Amino acid sequence: MQLKKDLLFDLVKSTRIHSEERIKALEINLHKYKQANTKPPVHLLERIKSYEEKVLELNHLESEIKESSKVAWKI
């Protein structure tokens, strides 16, 4: 399967934006635990970390796509 550069870039960008929004939502939940002076569940912290790692990978992929001279990418 081949995707044009612009389409692939848009897909990666929208995925990154979605991940950033999930991080914000999870951090709101984390804040609620902190306000209640209770320890947040481990899975909540792990999910935030997981999304942060995904965002870093997607940022790297975005910059790689921008700098590339390829017209289409194989997936």
Wavefront OBJ file of the C-alpha trace (Angstrom):
o trace
v 0.000 0.000 0.000
v 1.303 3.443 -0.899
v 0.256 6.733 0.613
v 1.005 10.165 -0.728
v 3.254 12.284 1.436
v 0.529 14.804 2.329
v -1.959 12.118 3.295
v 0.563 10.265 5.442
v 1.605 13.506 7.122
v -2.043 14.355 7.893
v -2.641 10.887 9.344
v 0.411 11.105 11.596
v -0.481 14.638 12.658
v -4.080 13.744 13.556
v -2.867 10.695 15.482
v -0.416 12.882 17.409
v -3.124 15.426 18.199
v -5.433 12.647 19.407
v -2.672 11.293 21.669
v -2.026 14.758 23.094
v -5.731 15.141 23.849
v -5.756 11.756 25.607
v -2.796 12.873 27.724
v -4.686 16.014 28.747
v -7.768 13.977 29.695
v -5.700 11.503 31.697
v -3.864 14.325 33.460
v -7.224 15.802 34.489
v -8.042 12.466 36.105
v -4.612 12.422 37.740
v -5.233 15.912 39.108
v -8.503 14.736 40.685
v -6.620 12.016 42.548
v -4.072 14.547 43.766
v -6.823 16.896 44.963
v -8.383 14.063 46.931
v -4.975 13.229 48.424
v -5.189 9.668 47.158
v -2.643 7.686 45.246
v -3.556 7.386 41.560
v -3.845 3.904 40.076
v -0.672 2.593 38.475
v -2.434 1.950 35.180
v -3.309 5.658 34.914
v 0.341 6.666 35.212
v 1.359 3.934 32.770
v -1.183 5.097 30.204
v 0.059 8.689 30.444
v 3.633 7.513 29.975
v 2.600 5.328 27.030
v 0.861 8.207 25.263
v 3.827 10.504 25.910
v 6.128 7.956 24.268
v 3.762 7.705 21.292
v 3.771 11.483 20.899
v 7.578 11.513 20.834
v 7.619 8.803 18.163
v 4.975 10.601 16.113
v 6.884 13.905 16.343
v 9.971 12.135 15.028
v 7.968 10.546 12.217
v 6.378 13.893 11.326
v 9.751 15.588 11.003
v 11.067 12.662 8.970
v 8.137 12.964 6.554
v 8.558 16.758 6.269
v 12.254 16.484 5.481
v 11.841 13.646 3.004
v 11.833 14.170 -0.724
v 9.689 11.075 -1.280
v 6.366 11.647 -3.018
v 4.781 8.411 -1.763
v 5.481 6.086 1.152
v 5.000 2.316 1.285
v 3.194 0.984 4.309
l 1 2 3 4 5 6 7 8 9 10 11 12 13 14 15 16 17 18 19 20 21 22 23 24 25 26 27 28 29 30 31 32 33 34 35 36 37 38 39 40 41 42 43 44 45 46 47 48 49 50 51 52 53 54 55 56 57 58 59 60 61 62 63 64 65 66 67 68 69 70 71 72 73 74 75
